[in-house]
Amino acid sequence: MANTRRTEVRAEYPSGACGKLAHMTVDELKARAVGDTFDGTCPACGKFHLTRAEIEKIERERIVDTEDYRTMKDEALDSK
């Protein structure tokens, strides 16, 4: 008689809302991806993170201390 045991498969879509929404490195995204092609951008911010240390630095940073925030604030003040 043939083996009737089913193979268990785990699949995630980290770029979607049902996946993990925290910062993730490219290696973490690759480990969760199904297949050879995957989107290496972080689901939380859209940037590429190569190391966990880089993510920890981002998480310690306050939003008002970032270059993106300063640029957005300057553009808003200039448009007044």
ABEGO torsion letter per residue (X at the ends): XBBABBBBBBBBBAABAABBABBBBAAAAAAABBEABBBABBAAAGBBBABAAAAAAAAABBAAABAAAAAAAAAAAAAX
